[in-house]
Amino acid sequence: MKLIRLTSENNDGSFECNFNTDINIKENSKVALKSASFTTQNVVFRIDADNDVFNWNFTNATINFDVSVILDHAEYNDTNINVFLLDLQTKLNNGLRITGVNLNTKMIGLQWKVESKNGFLEIGYLSSYYSMNHQEATLTNIDRSAINDTLTKTTAQSVDDTARIFWNKPFIKGAGVHQISIANMVSTGTTGTGFFIGITRTKLDDIDPTNITALHKDTYIYVEGNENGGGGGFSMFYGNLDANGANPTTPTATGTLHTGGADTLDISMEGGKISLGLYTGGGAGTYTQFYQMDYDGTTDFYPYIIMRSDNTKLSLAQGRTQLDPYLLTSSNDLNNNDLGTTLGDAPSGQPKTQGTNTLSFDLDIERMLGFTDVLDLTYVGEDALFKASSIYDFGMFNDTYLVLLDNLRLDSYDGFTKEEKSILGCINVSDNNTNRVVQYESNTLDYIELKNKKEISIRNIRGRIVKSDLGSVILNGLTSLVILIE
């Protein structure tokens, strides 16, 4: 048996030891890893003013625009890499725009997602069409006409919230709308018999409809069913959670009245903001904003509509609701039912996503995220998905180090590469300490056959310590390995 100590001061995990005397290895010998000692250096990258810009370009026959986002300045490692991925996803979604003077650049219906799948990073978006598709919603005491998508109440007017539509999938997190237009509205003569359009963090299906509070309704617009002054118009109010998470007992009056025409109530997600407002009917499309709040990029809001007036006093139409496309389960969920007419600047066109997409960002960050072989990320299609070509530096959440011998052929195989690999041993580390000192001593010597059919004489042994995906490591100080050859 031979004991051989291999040492290295290389910080990339490689070692090459030259000996002044021959080492004779008999035919059909075996080798085992007895011990290993090394110090790993925690991989860190920083986002600062030199590398904080992430660009997305979209081009088709009529559109050419650029969206640049500025990432948060921070230092990331394997313990907080998900914070970086979420920041990138949120900033991309916040960069989407659906209103403005240039209607051809609307990005309505898009939602970005950044995630790691088995260590490979994926950056992409899906599109969610306008939908009143009720495979994803529950209708209670509301009738939906199949002819013109008109909504009416099937029971008598009331002051509770029994008659409602509640979507079972959350509101879009990118850029989209939850809208309904007033097709017909006649005074009920009774206060509290109007209608609500809103989004909520509470699933209303789980609550007694006679006990749905303002807090449950969360964020909404309410149109009063009892006309002011016997002909002065219908008052509008909004409710919203305040800084303490409470909803005002009394909704806030908007100062705006519905006096006729197809006024469209609008709850939109755009630029990291949730806005409540009104598009005035008659084709002018004048927009009035009632309220706006910041959106954190992750919270699930569920759209709903509540009707209190009966079908002779109220009908709603031209519903447009966009849901989180990553949570829809079939192509039927994306059925388009945008039956309304364009309301000037109101976001009412189909998602304009057919074209060429290009992502670009700092080269070092690009490589760290695993896009080493795809520097120009271009995709043509209605939805875009950019897949990294290699596992990114923080993609392995379990630390397993492999010891390879490069100039000795061992009878060992690797499931990751699906091929023969001269693996001498595996070192598993269960903690997540920064700058980890690894002291490995095998309890049981596991000998691996050397594939030498005759005696050989060597003076050089080369090898590497690598990660479980065979990627390089960063080490500090002296690396020491002890192997036994029998």
ChimeraX attribute file (.defattr): number of C-alpha atoms within 10 A of each C-alpha:
attribute: neighborCount
match mode: 1-to-1
recipient: residues
	/A:1	10
	/A:2	11
	/A:3	13
	/A:4	15
	/A:5	13
	/A:6	18
	/A:7	18
	/A:8	17
	/A:9	15
	/A:10	15
	/A:11	18
	/A:12	16
	/A:13	21
	/A:14	22
	/A:15	21
	/A:16	17
	/A:17	13
	/A:18	12
	/A:19	11
	/A:20	7
	/A:21	10
	/A:22	12
	/A:23	15
	/A:24	12
	/A:25	19
	/A:26	16
	/A:27	13
	/A:28	13
	/A:29	18
	/A:30	20
	/A:31	21
	/A:32	20
	/A:33	24
	/A:34	21
	/A:35	19
	/A:36	20
	/A:37	15
	/A:38	22
	/A:39	18
	/A:40	20
	/A:41	17
	/A:42	17
	/A:43	15
	/A:44	12
	/A:45	14
	/A:46	15
	/A:47	18
	/A:48	14
	/A:49	11
	/A:50	8
	/A:51	16
	/A:52	18
	/A:53	16
	/A:54	17
	/A:55	15
	/A:56	17
	/A:57	15
	/A:58	20
	/A:59	16
	/A:60	14
	/A:61	8
	/A:62	8
	/A:63	14
	/A:64	13
	/A:65	11
	/A:66	15
	/A:67	14
	/A:68	17
	/A:69	18
	/A:70	18
	/A:71	20
	/A:72	17
	/A:73	13
	/A:74	12
	/A:75	13
	/A:76	17
	/A:77	17
	/A:78	16
	/A:79	12
	/A:80	11
	/A:81	17
	/A:82	16
	/A:83	14
	/A:84	19
	/A:85	17
	/A:86	16
	/A:87	17
	/A:88	21
	/A:89	23
	/A:90	25
	/A:91	22
	/A:92	28
	/A:93	24
	/A:94	23
	/A:95	19
	/A:96	24
	/A:97	21
	/A:98	26
	/A:99	18
	/A:100	12
	/A:101	8
	/A:102	9
	/A:103	15
	/A:104	15
	/A:105	21
	/A:106	23
	/A:107	24
	/A:108	29
	/A:109	31
	/A:110	27
	/A:111	27
	/A:112	24
	/A:113	20
	/A:114	21
	/A:115	15
	/A:116	19
	/A:117	11
	/A:118	10
	/A:119	19
	/A:120	20
	/A:121	22
	/A:122	19
	/A:123	19
	/A:124	19
	/A:125	24
	/A:126	19
	/A:127	28
	/A:128	28
	/A:129	24
	/A:130	27
	/A:131	20
	/A:132	24
	/A:133	17
	/A:134	14
	/A:135	10
	/A:136	17
	/A:137	17
	/A:138	14
	/A:139	17
	/A:140	17
	/A:141	17
	/A:142	22
	/A:143	18
	/A:144	18
	/A:145	11
	/A:146	8
	/A:147	7
	/A:148	12
	/A:149	18
	/A:150	19
	/A:151	24
	/A:152	24
	/A:153	24
	/A:154	16
	/A:155	15
	/A:156	12
	/A:157	22
	/A:158	17
	/A:159	15
	/A:160	15
	/A:161	22
	/A:162	20
	/A:163	26
	/A:164	24
	/A:165	23
	/A:166	23
	/A:167	26
	/A:168	18
	/A:169	21
	/A:170	22
	/A:171	26
	/A:172	29
	/A:173	30
	/A:174	36
	/A:175	31
	/A:176	33
	/A:177	28
	/A:178	26
	/A:179	26
	/A:180	24
	/A:181	23
	/A:182	22
	/A:183	17
	/A:184	17
	/A:185	23
	/A:186	19
	/A:187	21
	/A:188	20
	/A:189	12
	/A:190	15
	/A:191	14
	/A:192	18
	/A:193	24
	/A:194	28
	/A:195	22
	/A:196	25
	/A:197	25
	/A:198	26
	/A:199	27
	/A:200	22
	/A:201	16
	/A:202	15
	/A:203	19
	/A:204	21
	/A:205	14
	/A:206	7
	/A:207	12
	/A:208	10
	/A:209	14
	/A:210	10
	/A:211	11
	/A:212	14
	/A:213	13
	/A:214	18
	/A:215	18
	/A:216	18
	/A:217	25
	/A:218	22
	/A:219	26
	/A:220	26
	/A:221	29
	/A:222	24
	/A:223	24
	/A:224	25
	/A:225	27
	/A:226	22
	/A:227	23
	/A:228	15
	/A:229	8
	/A:230	10
	/A:231	11
	/A:232	11
	/A:233	20
	/A:234	22
	/A:235	20
	/A:236	24
	/A:237	19
	/A:238	23
	/A:239	24
	/A:240	25
	/A:241	18
	/A:242	11
	/A:243	7
	/A:244	6
	/A:245	10
	/A:246	13
	/A:247	19
	/A:248	15
	/A:249	10
	/A:250	10
	/A:251	16
	/A:252	16
	/A:253	16
	/A:254	17
	/A:255	9
	/A:256	15
	/A:257	18
	/A:258	21
	/A:259	16
	/A:260	16
	/A:261	15
	/A:262	23
	/A:263	23
	/A:264	25
	/A:265	27
	/A:266	28
	/A:267	27
	/A:268	25
	/A:269	30
	/A:270	25
	/A:271	19
	/A:272	22
	/A:273	17
	/A:274	20
	/A:275	19
	/A:276	25
	/A:277	21
	/A:278	23
	/A:279	24
	/A:280	23
	/A:281	20
	/A:282	13
	/A:283	16
	/A:284	13
	/A:285	18
	/A:286	15
	/A:287	18
	/A:288	15
	/A:289	13
	/A:290	20
	/A:291	18
	/A:292	15
	/A:293	15
	/A:294	12
	/A:295	17
	/A:296	11
	/A:297	18
	/A:298	10
	/A:299	11
	/A:300	16
	/A:301	22
	/A:302	22
	/A:303	31
	/A:304	25
	/A:305	24
	/A:306	24
	/A:307	33
	/A:308	29
	/A:309	30
	/A:310	21
	/A:311	21
	/A:312	15
	/A:313	18
	/A:314	24
	/A:315	21
	/A:316	22
	/A:317	22
	/A:318	22
	/A:319	23
	/A:320	24
	/A:321	28
	/A:322	31
	/A:323	31
	/A:324	23
	/A:325	25
	/A:326	16
	/A:327	11
	/A:328	15
	/A:329	11
	/A:330	9
	/A:331	7
	/A:332	11
	/A:333	19
	/A:334	19
	/A:335	14
	/A:336	17
	/A:337	17
	/A:338	19
	/A:339	18
	/A:340	17
	/A:341	11
	/A:342	14
	/A:343	21
	/A:344	17
	/A:345	18
	/A:346	22
	/A:347	25
	/A:348	22
	/A:349	20
	/A:350	16
	/A:351	21
	/A:352	17
	/A:353	25
	/A:354	16
	/A:355	19
	/A:356	18
	/A:357	23
	/A:358	18
	/A:359	20
	/A:360	16
	/A:361	16
	/A:362	15
	/A:363	13
	/A:364	12
	/A:365	17
	/A:366	17
	/A:367	18
	/A:368	17
	/A:369	22
	/A:370	22
	/A:371	24
	/A:372	17
	/A:373	12
	/A:374	15
	/A:375	15
	/A:376	12
	/A:377	17
	/A:378	17
	/A:379	17
	/A:380	16
	/A:381	11
	/A:382	14
	/A:383	17
	/A:384	21
	/A:385	19
	/A:386	19
	/A:387	17
	/A:388	23
	/A:389	16
	/A:390	20
	/A:391	22
	/A:392	22
	/A:393	22
	/A:394	23
	/A:395	19
	/A:396	17
	/A:397	12
	/A:398	14
	/A:399	14
	/A:400	16
	/A:401	21
	/A:402	21
	/A:403	23
	/A:404	22
	/A:405	21
	/A:406	17
	/A:407	13
	/A:408	18
	/A:409	17
	/A:410	21
	/A:411	15
	/A:412	16
	/A:413	13
	/A:414	13
	/A:415	8
	/A:416	9
	/A:417	10
	/A:418	8
	/A:419	10
	/A:420	13
	/A:421	17
	/A:422	22
	/A:423	23
	/A:424	23
	/A:425	22
	/A:426	16
	/A:427	20
	/A:428	14
	/A:429	15
	/A:430	9
	/A:431	9
	/A:432	13
	/A:433	12
	/A:434	14
	/A:435	14
	/A:436	16
	/A:437	14
	/A:438	15
	/A:439	13
	/A:440	16
	/A:441	14
	/A:442	13
	/A:443	8
	/A:444	9
	/A:445	14
	/A:446	14
	/A:447	17
	/A:448	20
	/A:449	18
	/A:450	21
	/A:451	15
	/A:452	16
	/A:453	10
	/A:454	10
	/A:455	11
	/A:456	12
	/A:457	11
	/A:458	14
	/A:459	12
	/A:460	15
	/A:461	17
	/A:462	15
	/A:463	20
	/A:464	20
	/A:465	26
	/A:466	20
	/A:467	21
	/A:468	19
	/A:469	17
	/A:470	18
	/A:471	14
	/A:472	17
	/A:473	19
	/A:474	17
	/A:475	22
	/A:476	18
	/A:477	13
	/A:478	13
	/A:479	22
	/A:480	16
	/A:481	18
	/A:482	16
	/A:483	18
	/A:484	17
	/A:485	18
	/A:486	17
